[in-house]
Amino acid sequence: MRFILSGKGVPPSHYQKQKVVKDYAKKYALKILIETGTYLGNMIKSTLRSFTEIYSIELDPIFYERAKRKFAKYNHIHIILGDSGEKLKEILEPIQEPVLYWLDAHYFGGITGRGIEYTPIIREIRQILEHKNLNDIILIDDARLFDGTNDYPTLEQLKAYVDANSPNYNMKVEKGIIILVGESR
């Protein structure tokens, strides 16, 4: 209700978010998904047939163990325990083809994990941009949270950061999702 009262509209449903991820994968023929913030594994479950490799990083050991068990029979799904602001670099080193990123790691109260900050989004973006693959597509959930509080930059600050570090990305917001697409696309 607070979200509606703030004038920001209704946040998209999980189904809508999953559709956006699958649509971008199909549109750009992307076969690798890297997700930050596994939580219950709903994004993995909905996209497991859309990608040849899926990597998901989870900070909380309980959610990590649940996801490991849940997806154990799928050889192409890799669940990684740790801080996505640090672990992305390890995952990216051997990858040579374009990646679709779904960045959704953040603390939102209750039983969710919290690292050194509420969200590692800037550290995640830094590692992705340092990988220097302009054919990557970056999707960031919860655009409404980018208001300068709880370790989130504003949308303007995020755009300025991306422009300063990799000016070849275009940024837009659709359906509550921040979308970064390299100009080579």
Contact map, one row per residue, 1 for C-alpha under 8 A:
11111000000000000000000000000000000000000000000000000000000000000000000000000000000000000000000000000000000000000000000000000000000000000000000000000000000000000000000000000000000000000
11111100000000000000000000000000000000000000000000000000000000000000000000000000000000000000000000000000000000000000000000000000000000000000000000000000000000000000000000000000000000000
11111111111000000000000000000000000000000000000000000000000000000000000000000000000000000000000000000000000000000000000000000000000000000000000000000000000000000000000000000000000000000
11111111110000000000000000000000000000000000000000000000000000000000000000000000000000000000000000000000000000000000000000000000000000000000000000000000000000000000000000000000000000000
11111111000000000000000000000000000000000000000000000000000000000000000000000000000000000000000000000000000000000000000000000000000000000000000000000000000000000000000000000000000000000
01111111100000000000000000000000000000000000000000000000000000000000000000000000000000000000000000000000000000000000000000000000000000000000000000000000000000000000000000000000000000000
00111111100000000000000000000000000000000000000000000000000000000000000000000000000000000000000000000000000000000000000000000000000000000000000000000000000000000000000000000000000000000
00111111110000000000000000000000000000000000000000000000000000000000000000000000000000000000000000000000000000000000000000000000000000000000000100000000000000000000000000000000000000000
00110111111000000000000000000000000000000000000000000000000000000000000000000000000000000000000000000000000000000000000000000000000000000000000000000000000000000000000000000000000000000
00110001111100000000000000000000000000000000000000000000000000000000000000000000000000000000000000000000000000000000000000000000000000000000000000000000000000000000000000000000000000000
00100000111110000000000000000000000000000000000000000000000000000000000000000000000000000000000000000000000000000000000000000000000000000000010000000000000000000000000000000011000000000
00000000011111011000000000000000000000000000000000000000000000000000000000000000000000000000000000000000000000000000000000000000000000000000000000000000000000000000000000000011000000000
00000000001111111000000000000000000000000000000000000000000000000000000000000000000000000000000000000000000000000000000000000000000000000000000000000000000000000000000000000000000000000
00000000000111111100000000000000000000000000000000000000000000000000000000000000000000000000000000000000000000000000000000000000000000000000000000000000000000000000000000000000000000000
00000000000011111110000000000000000000000000000000000000000000000000000000000000000000000000000000000000000000000000000000000000000000000000000000000000000000000000000000000000000000000
00000000000111111111000000000000000000000000000000000000000000000000000000000000000000000000000000000000000000000000000000000000000000000000000000000000000000000000000000000000000000000
00000000000111111111100000000000000000000000000000000000000000000000000000000000000000000000000000000000000000000000000000000000000000000000000000000000000000000000000000000000100000000
00000000000001111111110000000000000000000010011000000000000000000000000000000000000000000000000000000000000000000000000000000000000000000000000000000000000000000000000000000000000000000
00000000000000111111111000000000000000000000000000000000000000000000000000000000000000000000000000000000000000000000000000000000000000000000000000000000000000000000000000000000000000000
00000000000000011111111100000000000000000000000000000000000000000000000000000000000000000000000000000000000000000000000000000000000000000000000000000000000000000000000000000000000000000
00000000000000001111111110000000000000000000001000000000000000000000000000000000000000000000000000000100000000000000000000000000000000000010000000000000000000000000000000000000000000000
00000000000000000111111111000000000000000000001001000000000000000000000000000000000000000000000000000000000000000000000000000000000000000000000000000000000000000000000000000000000000000
00000000000000000011111111100000000000000000000000000000000000000000000000000000000000000000000000000000000000000000000000000000000000000000000000000000000000000000000000000000000000000
00000000000000000001111111110100000000000000000000000000000000000000000000000000000000000000000000010000000000000000000000000000000000001000000000000000000000000000000000000000000000000
00000000000000000000111111111110000000000000000001100000000000000000000000000000000000000000000000010000000000000000000000000000000000000000000000000000000000000000000000000000000000000
00000000000000000000011111111100000000000000000000000000000000000000000000000000000000000000000000000000000000000000000000000000000000000000000000000000000000000000000000000000000000000
00000000000000000000001111111000000000000000000000000000000000000000000000000000000000000000000000000000000000000000000000000000000000000000000000000000000000000000000000000000000000000
00000000000000000000000111111100000000000000000000000000000000000000000000000000000000000000000000000000000000000000000000000000000000000000000000000000000000000000000000000000000000000
00000000000000000000000011111110000000000000000000000000000000000000000000000000000000000000000000000000000000000000000000000000000000000000000000000000000000000000000000000000000000000
00000000000000000000000111011111100000000000000000100000000000000000000000000000000000000000000001110000000000000000000000000000000000000000000000000000000000000000000000000000000000000
00000000000000000000000010001111100000000000000001111000000000000000000000000000000000000000000001110000000000000000000000000000000000000000000000000000000000000000000000000000000000000
00000000000000000000000000000111110000000000000000111110000000000000000000000000000000000000000001110000000000000000000000000000000000000000000000000000000000000000000000000000000000000
00000000000000000000000000000111111000000000000000101110000000000000000000000000000000000000000000111100000000000000000000000000000000000000000000000000000000000000000000000000000000000
00000000000000000000000000000001111100000000000000000111000000000000000000000000000000000000000000111100000000000000000000000000000000000000000000000000000000000000000000000000000000000
00000000000000000000000000000000111111000000000000000111100000000000000000000000000000000000000000001111000000000000000000000000000000000000000000000000000000000000000000000000000000000
00000000000000000000000000000000011111000000000000000001110000000000000000000000000100000000000000000111100000000000000000000000000000000000000000000000000000000000000000000000000000000
00000000000000000000000000000000001111100000000000000001111000000000000000000000000100000000000000000011110000000000000000000000000000000000000000000000000000000000000000000000000000000
00000000000000000000000000000000001111111111000000000001110000110010000000000000000000000000000000000000100000000000000000000000000000000000000000000000000000000000000000000000000000000
00000000000000000000000000000000000011111100000000000000010000110000000000000000000000000000000000000000000000010000000000000000000000000000000000000000000000000000000000000000000000000
00000000000000000000000000000000000001111100000000000000000000100110000000000000000000000000000000000000000000000000000000000000000000000000000000000000000000000000000000000000000000000
00000000000000000000000000000000000001111111100000000000000000000010000000000000000000000000000000000000000000000000000000000000000000000000000000000000000000000000000000000000000000000
00000000000000000000000000000000000001111111110000000000000000000000000000000000000000000000000000000000000000000000000000000000000000000000000000000000000000000000000000000000000000000
00000000000000000100000000000000000001001111111000000000000000000000000000000000000000000000000000000000000000000000000000000000000000000000000000000000000000000000000000000000000000000
00000000000000000000000000000000000001001111111100000101000000000000000000000000000000000000000000000000000000000000000000000000000000000000000000000000000000000000000000000000000000000
00000000000000000000000000000000000000001111111100000000000000000000000000000000000000000000000000000000000000000000000000000000000000000000000000000000000000000000000000000000000000000
00000000000000000100000000000000000000000111111110000000000000000000000000000000000000000000000000000000000000000000000000000000000000000000000000000000000000000000000000000000000000000
00000000000000000100110000000000000000000011111111100000000000000000000000000000000000000000000000000000000000000000000000000000000000000000000000000000000000000000000000000000000000000
00000000000000000000000000000000000000000001111111100100000000000000000000001000000000000000000000000000000000000000000000000000000000000000000000000000000000000000000000000000000000000
00000000000000000000000000000000000000000000011111110000000000000000000000000000000000000000000000000000000000000000000000000000000000000000000000000000000000000000000000000000000000000
00000000000000000000010010000010000000000000001111110000000000000000000000000000000000000000000000000000000000000000000000000000000000000000000000000000000000000000000000000000000000000
00000000000000000000000010000111100000000000001111111100000000000000000000000000000000000000000000000000000000000000000000000000000000000000000000000000000000000000000000000000000000000
00000000000000000000000000000011000000000000000011111100000000000000000000010000000000000000000000000000000000000000000000000000000000000000000000000000000000000000000000000000000000000
00000000000000000000000000000011100000000000000000111110000000000000000000011100000000000000000000000000000000000000000000000000000000000000000000000000000000000000000000000000000000000
00000000000000000000000000000001111000000001000100111111000000000000000000011100000000000000000000000000000000000000000000000000000000000000000000000000000000000000000000000000000000000
00000000000000000000000000000001111000000000000000001111100000000000000000001111000000000010000000000000000000000000000000000000000000000000000000000000000000000000000000000000000000000
00000000000000000000000000000000011111000001000000000111110000000000000000001111000000000000000000000000000000000000000000000000000000000000000000000000000000000000000000000000000000000
00000000000000000000000000000000001111000000000000000011111000000000000000000011111100100000000000000000000000000000000000000000000000000000000000000000000000000000000000000000000000000
00000000000000000000000000000000000111100000000000000001111110110000000000000011111100000000000000000000100000000000000000000000000000000000000000000000000000000000000000000000000000000
00000000000000000000000000000000000010000000000000000000111110010000000000000000111100000000000000000000000000001110000000000000000000000000000000000000000000000000000000000000000000000
00000000000000000000000000000000000000000000000000000000011111110000000000000000110000000000000000000000000000011100000000000000000000000000000000000000000000000000000000000000000000000
00000000000000000000000000000000000000000000000000000000011111111000000000000000100000000000000000000000000000000000000000000000000000000000000000000000000000000000000000000000000000000
00000000000000000000000000000000000000000000000000000000000111111100000000000000000000000000000000000000000000000000000000000000000000000000000000000000000000000000000000000000000000000
00000000000000000000000000000000000001110000000000000000010111111110000000000000000000000000000000000000000000000000000000000000000000000000000000000000000000000000000000000000000000000
00000000000000000000000000000000000001100000000000000000011111111111000000000011100000000000000000000000000000000000000000000000000000000000000000000000000000000000000000000000000000000
00000000000000000000000000000000000000000000000000000000000011111111100000000000000000000000000000000000000000000000000000000000000000000000000000000000000000000000000000000000000000000
00000000000000000000000000000000000000010000000000000000000001111111110000000000000000000000000000000000000000000000000000000000000000000000000000000000000000000000000000000000000000000
00000000000000000000000000000000000001011000000000000000000000111111111000000010000000000000000000000000000000000000000000000000000000000000000000000000000000000000000000000000000000000
00000000000000000000000000000000000000000000000000000000000000011111111100000010000000000000000000000000000000000000000000000000000000000000000000000000000000000000000000000000000000000
00000000000000000000000000000000000000000000000000000000000000001111111100000000000000000000000000000000000000000000000000000000000000000000000000000000000000000000000000000000000000000
00000000000000000000000000000000000000000000000000000000000000000111111110000000000000000000000000000000000000000000000000000000000000000000000000000000000000000000000000000000000000000
00000000000000000000000000000000000000000000000000000000000000000011111111001000000000000000000000000000000000000000000000000000000000000000000000000000000000000000000000000000000000000
00000000000000000000000000000000000000000000000000000000000000000001111111101000000000000000000000000000000000000000000000000000000000000000000000000000000000000000000000000000000000000
00000000000000000000000000000000000000000000000000000000000000000000011111100000000000000000000000000000000000000000000000000000000000000000000000000000000000000000000000000000000000000
00000000000000000000000000000000000000000000000000000000000000000000001111111000000000000000000000000000000000000000000000000000000000000000000000000000000000000000000000000000000000000
00000000000000000000000000000000000000000000000000000000000000000000000111111100000000000000000000000000000000000000000000000000000000000000000000000000000000000000000000000000000000000
00000000000000000000000000000000000000000000000000011100000000000000000001111100000000000000000000000000000000000000000000000000000000000000000000000000000000000000000000000000000000000
00000000000000000000000000000000000000000000000100001111000000000000001101111110000000000000000000000000000000000000000000000000000000000000000000000000000000000000000000000000000000000
00000000000000000000000000000000000000000000000000001111000000000000000000111111000000000000000000000000000000000000000000000000000000000000000000000000000000000000000000000000000000000
00000000000000000000000000000000000000000000000000000011110000010011000000001111100000000000000000000000000000000000000000000000000000000000000000000000000000000000000000000000000000000
00000000000000000000000000000000000000000000000000000011110000010000000000000111110000000000000000000000000000000000000000000000000000000000000000000000000000000000000000000000000000000
00000000000000000000000000000000000000000000000000000000111110010000000000000011111000000000000000000000000000000000000000000000000000000000000000000000000000000000000000000000000000000
00000000000000000000000000000000000000000000000000000000111100000000000000000001111101100000000000000000000000000000000000000000000000000000000000000000000000000000000000000000000000000
00000000000000000000000000000000000000000000000000000000111000000000000000000000111111100000000000000000000000000010000100000000000000000000000000000000000000000000000000000000000000000
00000000000000000000000000000000000110000000000000000000111000000000000000000000011111110000000000000000100000000000000100010000000000000000000000000000000000000000000000000000000000000
00000000000000000000000000000000000000000000000000000000000000000000000000000000001111110000000000000000000000000000000111110010000000000000000000000000000000000000000000000000000000000
00000000000000000000000000000000000000000000000000000000000000000000000000000000011111111100000000000000000000000000000000110000000000000000000000000000000000000000000000000000000000000
00000000000000000000000000000000000000000000000000000000100000000000000000000000011111111110000000000000000000000000000000000000000000000000000000000000000000000000000000000000000000000
00000000000000000000000000000000000000000000000000000000000000000000000000000000000111111111000000000000000000000000000000010011000000000000000000000000000000000000000000000000000000000
00000000000000000000000000000000000000000000000000000000000000000000000000000000000001111111100000000000000000000000000000000011001000000000000000000000000000000000000000000000000000000
00000000000000000000000000000000000000000000000000000000000000000000000000000000000001111111100000000000000000000000000000000000000000000000000000000000000000000000000000000000000000000
00000000000000000000000000000000000000000000000000000010000000000000000000000000000000111111111000000000000000000000000000000000000000000000000000000000000000000000000000000000000000000
00000000000000000000000000000000000000000000000000000000000000000000000000000000000000011111111000000000000000000000000000000001001000000000000000000000000000000000000000000000000000000
00000000000000000000000000000000000000000000000000000000000000000000000000000000000000001111111000000000000000000000000000000000001000000000000000000000000000000000000000000000000000000
00000000000000000000000000000000000000000000000000000000000000000000000000000000000000000011111100000000000000000000000000000000000000000000000000000000000000000000000000000000000000000
00000000000000000000000000000000000000000000000000000000000000000000000000000000000000000011111110000000000000000000000000000000000000000000000000000000000000000000000000000000000000000
00000000000000000000000000000000000000000000000000000000000000000000000000000000000000000000011111000000000000000000000000000000000000000000000000000000000000000000000000000000000000000
00000000000000000000000000000000000000000000000000000000000000000000000000000000000000000000001111100000000000000000000000000000000010000000000000000000000000000000000000000000000000000
00000000000000000000000000000111000000000000000000000000000000000000000000000000000000000000000111110000000000000000000000000000000011111000000000000000000000000000000000000000000000000
00000000000000000000000000000111110000000000000000000000000000000000000000000000000000000000000011111000000000000000000000000000000000111000000000000000000000000000000000000000000000000
00000000000000000000000110000111110000000000000000000000000000000000000000000000000000000000000001111100000000000000000000000000000000011110000000000000000000000000000000000000000000000
00000000000000000000000000000000111000000000000000000000000000000000000000000000000000000000000000111110000000000000000000000000000000011111000000000000000000000000000000000000000000000
00000000000000000000100000000000111100000000000000000000000000000000000000000000000000000000000000011111000000000000000000000000000000000111100000000000000000000000000000000000000000000
00000000000000000000000000000000001110000000000000000000000000000000000000000000000000000000000000001111100000000000000010000000000000000111100000000000000000000000000000000000000000000
00000000000000000000000000000000001110000000000000000000000000000000000000000000000000000000000000000111110000000000000000000000000000000001110000000000000000000000000000000000000000000
00000000000000000000000000000000000111000000000000000000010000000000000000000000000100000000000000000011111000000000001110000000000000000000000000000000000000000000000000000000000000000
00000000000000000000000000000000000010000000000000000000000000000000000000000000000000000000000000000001111100001100011100000000000000000000000000000000000000000000000000000000000000000
00000000000000000000000000000000000000000000000000000000000000000000000000000000000000000000000000000000111110011100011000000000000000000000000000000000000000000000000000000000000000000
00000000000000000000000000000000000000000000000000000000000000000000000000000000000000000000000000000000011111010000010000000000000000000000000000000000000000000000000000000000000000000
00000000000000000000000000000000000000000000000000000000000000000000000000000000000000000000000000000000001111110000000000000000000000000000000000000000000000000000000000000000000000000
00000000000000000000000000000000000000000000000000000000000000000000000000000000000000000000000000000000000111110000000000000000000000000000000000000000000000000000000000000000000000000
00000000000000000000000000000000000000000000000000000000000000000000000000000000000000000000000000000000000011111000000000000000000000000000000000000000000000000000000000000000000000000
00000000000000000000000000000000000000100000000000000000000100000000000000000000000000000000000000000000001111111100000000000000000000000000000000000000000000000000000000000000000000000
00000000000000000000000000000000000000000000000000000000001100000000000000000000000000000000000000000000011000111110000000000000000000000000000000000000000000000000000000000000000000000
00000000000000000000000000000000000000000000000000000000001100000000000000000000000000000000000000000000011000011111111000000000000000000000000000000000000000000000000000000000000000000
00000000000000000000000000000000000000000000000000000000001000000000000000000000001000000000000000000000000000001111111000000000000000000000000000000000000000000000000000000000000000000
00000000000000000000000000000000000000000000000000000000000000000000000000000000000000000000000000000000000000000111110000000000000000000000000000000000000000000000000000000000000000000
00000000000000000000000000000000000000000000000000000000000000000000000000000000000000000000000000000000000000000111111100000000000000000000000000000110000000000000000000000000000000000
00000000000000000000000000000000000000000000000000000000000000000000000000000000000000000000000000000000011100000111111100000000000000000000000000000111000000000000000000000000000000000
00000000000000000000000000000000000000000000000000000000000000000000000000000000000000000000000000000000111000000110111110000000000000000000000000000111000000000000000000000000000000000
00000000000000000000000000000000000000000000000000000000000000000000000000000000001110000000000000000000110000000000111111110000000000000000000000000010000000000000000000000000000000000
00000000000000000000000000000000000000000000000000000000000000000000000000000000000010000000000000000010100000000000001111111000000000000000000000000001000000000000000000000000000000000
00000000000000000000000000000000000000000000000000000000000000000000000000000000000010000000000000000000000000000000000111111100000000000000000000000000000000000000000000000000000000000
00000000000000000000000000000000000000000000000000000000000000000000000000000000000011000000000000000000000000000000000111111110000000000000000000000000000000000000000000000000000000000
00000000000000000000000000000000000000000000000000000000000000000000000000000000000111010000000000000000000000000000000111111111000000000000000000000000000000000000000000000000000000000
00000000000000000000000000000000000000000000000000000000000000000000000000000000000000000000000000000000000000000000000011111111100000000000000000000000000000000100000000000000000000000
00000000000000000000000000000000000000000000000000000000000000000000000000000000000000000000000000000000000000000000000001111111110000000000000000000000000000000000100000000000000000000
00000000000000000000000000000000000000000000000000000000000000000000000000000000000010011000000000000000000000000000000000111111111000000000000000000000000000000000000000000000000000000
00000000000000000000000000000000000000000000000000000000000000000000000000000000000000011001000000000000000000000000000000011111111100000000000000000000000000000000000000000000000000000
00000000000000000000000000000000000000000000000000000000000000000000000000000000000000000000000000000000000000000000000000001111111110000000000000000000000000000100110000000000000000000
00000000000000000000000000000000000000000000000000000000000000000000000000000000000000000000000000000000000000000000000000000111111100000000000000000000000000000000000000000000000000000
00000000000000000000000000000000000000000000000000000000000000000000000000000000000000001001100000000000000000000000000000000011111110000000000000000000000000000000000000000000000000000
00000000000000000000000000000000000000000000000000000000000000000000000000000000000000000000000000000000000000000000000000000001111111000000000000000000000000000000000000000000000000000
00000000000000000000000000000000000000000000000000000000000000000000000000000000000000000000000011000000000000000000000000000000101111110000000000000000000000000000000000000000000000000
00000000000000000000000000000000000000000000000000000000000000000000000000000000000000000000000001000000000000000000000000000000000111110000000000000000000000000000000110000000000011111
00000000000000000000000000000000000000000000000000000000000000000000000000000000000000000000000001100000000000000000000000000000000011111000000000000000000000000000000000000000000011011
00000000000000000000000000000000000000000000000000000000000000000000000000000000000000000000000001111000000000000000000000000000000011111100000000000000000000000000000000000000000011000
00000000000000000000000100000000000000000000000000000000000000000000000000000000000000000000000001111000000000000000000000000000000000111110000000000000000000000000000000000000001111000
00000000000000000000000000000000000000000000000000000000000000000000000000000000000000000000000000011110000000000000000000000000000000011111000000000000000000000000000000000000011110000
00000000000000000000100000000000000000000000000000000000000000000000000000000000000000000000000000011110000000000000000000000000000000001111100000000000000000000000000000000000111100000
00000000000000000000000000000000000000000000000000000000000000000000000000000000000000000000000000001111000000000000000000000000000000000111111000000000000000000000000000000000111000000
00000000000000000000000000000000000000000000000000000000000000000000000000000000000000000000000000000111000000000000000000000000000000000011111000000000000000000000000000000001110000000
00000000001000000000000000000000000000000000000000000000000000000000000000000000000000000000000000000001000000000000000000000000000000000001111111000000000000000000000000000001110000000
00000000000000000000000000000000000000000000000000000000000000000000000000000000000000000000000000000000000000000000000000000000000000000001111111000000001000000000000000001001110000000
00000001000000000000000000000000000000000000000000000000000000000000000000000000000000000000000000000000000000000000000000000000000000000000011111100000000000000000000000000001000000000
00000000000000000000000000000000000000000000000000000000000000000000000000000000000000000000000000000000000000000000000000000000000000000000011111101001000000000000000000000000000000000
00000000000000000000000000000000000000000000000000000000000000000000000000000000000000000000000000000000000000000000000000000000000000000000011111111001111000000000000000000000000000000
00000000000000000000000000000000000000000000000000000000000000000000000000000000000000000000000000000000000000000000000000000000000000000000000111111001111000000000000000000000000000000
00000000000000000000000000000000000000000000000000000000000000000000000000000000000000000000000000000000000000000000000000000000000000000000000001111111110000000000000000000000000000000
00000000000000000000000000000000000000000000000000000000000000000000000000000000000000000000000000000000000000000000000000000000000000000000000011111111100000000000000000000000000000000
00000000000000000000000000000000000000000000000000000000000000000000000000000000000000000000000000000000000000000000111000000000000000000000000000011111000000000000000000000000000000000
00000000000000000000000000000000000000000000000000000000000000000000000000000000000000000000000000000000000000000000111100000000000000000000000000011111100000000000000000000000000000000
00000000000000000000000000000000000000000000000000000000000000000000000000000000000000000000000000000000000000000000011010000000000000000000000011111111110000000000000000000000000000000
00000000000000000000000000000000000000000000000000000000000000000000000000000000000000000000000000000000000000000000000000000000000000000000000001111011111111000000000000000000000000000
00000000000000000000000000000000000000000000000000000000000000000000000000000000000000000000000000000000000000000000000000000000000000000000000001110001111111000000000000000000000000000
00000000000000000000000000000000000000000000000000000000000000000000000000000000000000000000000000000000000000000000000000000000000000000000001001100000111111100000000000000000000000000
00000000000000000000000000000000000000000000000000000000000000000000000000000000000000000000000000000000000000000000000000000000000000000000000000000000111111110000000000000000000000000
00000000000000000000000000000000000000000000000000000000000000000000000000000000000000000000000000000000000000000000000000000000000000000000000000000000111111111000000000000000000000000
00000000000000000000000000000000000000000000000000000000000000000000000000000000000000000000000000000000000000000000000000000000000000000000000000000000111111111100000000000000000000000
00000000000000000000000000000000000000000000000000000000000000000000000000000000000000000000000000000000000000000000000000000000000000000000000000000000001111111110000000100000000000000
00000000000000000000000000000000000000000000000000000000000000000000000000000000000000000000000000000000000000000000000000000000000000000000000000000000000111111111000000000000000000000
00000000000000000000000000000000000000000000000000000000000000000000000000000000000000000000000000000000000000000000000000000000000000000000000000000000000011111111100000000000000000000
00000000000000000000000000000000000000000000000000000000000000000000000000000000000000000000000000000000000000000000000000001000100000000000000000000000000001111111111010000000000000000
00000000000000000000000000000000000000000000000000000000000000000000000000000000000000000000000000000000000000000000000000000000000000000000000000000000000000111111111110000000000000000
00000000000000000000000000000000000000000000000000000000000000000000000000000000000000000000000000000000000000000000000000000000000000000000000000000000000000011111111000000000000000000
00000000000000000000000000000000000000000000000000000000000000000000000000000000000000000000000000000000000000000000000000000100100000000000000000000000000000001111111000000000000000000
00000000000000000000000000000000000000000000000000000000000000000000000000000000000000000000000000000000000000000000000000000000100000000000000000000000000000000111111110000000000000000
00000000000000000000000000000000000000000000000000000000000000000000000000000000000000000000000000000000000000000000000000000000000000000000000000000000000000000111111111000000000000000
00000000000000000000000000000000000000000000000000000000000000000000000000000000000000000000000000000000000000000000000000000000000001000000000000000000000000000010011111000000000001110
00000000000000000000000000000000000000000000000000000000000000000000000000000000000000000000000000000000000000000000000000000000000001000000000000000000000000000110011111100000000111100
00000000000000000000000000000000000000000000000000000000000000000000000000000000000000000000000000000000000000000000000000000000000000000000000000000000000000000000001111110000001111100
00000000000000000000000000000000000000000000000000000000000000000000000000000000000000000000000000000000000000000000000000000000000000000000000000000000000000100000000011111000011110000
00000000000000000000000000000000000000000000000000000000000000000000000000000000000000000000000000000000000000000000000000000000000000000000000000000000000000000000000001111100011100000
00000000000000000000000000000000000000000000000000000000000000000000000000000000000000000000000000000000000000000000000000000000000000000000001000000000000000000000000000111111111000000
00000000000000000000000000000000000000000000000000000000000000000000000000000000000000000000000000000000000000000000000000000000000000000000000000000000000000000000000000011111111000000
00000000001100000000000000000000000000000000000000000000000000000000000000000000000000000000000000000000000000000000000000000000000000000000000000000000000000000000000000001111100000000
00000000001100000000000000000000000000000000000000000000000000000000000000000000000000000000000000000000000000000000000000000000000000000000111100000000000000000000000000001111110000000
00000000000000001000000000000000000000000000000000000000000000000000000000000000000000000000000000000000000000000000000000000000000000000011111000000000000000000000000000001111111000000
00000000000000000000000000000000000000000000000000000000000000000000000000000000000000000000000000000000000000000000000000000000000000000111111000000000000000000000000000111101111100000
00000000000000000000000000000000000000000000000000000000000000000000000000000000000000000000000000000000000000000000000000000000000000001111000000000000000000000000000001111100111110000
00000000000000000000000000000000000000000000000000000000000000000000000000000000000000000000000000000000000000000000000000000000000000001110000000000000000000000000000011110000011111000
00000000000000000000000000000000000000000000000000000000000000000000000000000000000000000000000000000000000000000000000000000000000001111100000000000000000000000000000011100000001111101
00000000000000000000000000000000000000000000000000000000000000000000000000000000000000000000000000000000000000000000000000000000000001111000000000000000000000000000000111000000000111111
00000000000000000000000000000000000000000000000000000000000000000000000000000000000000000000000000000000000000000000000000000000000001000000000000000000000000000000000111000000000011111
00000000000000000000000000000000000000000000000000000000000000000000000000000000000000000000000000000000000000000000000000000000000001100000000000000000000000000000000100000000000001111
00000000000000000000000000000000000000000000000000000000000000000000000000000000000000000000000000000000000000000000000000000000000001100000000000000000000000000000000000000000000011111
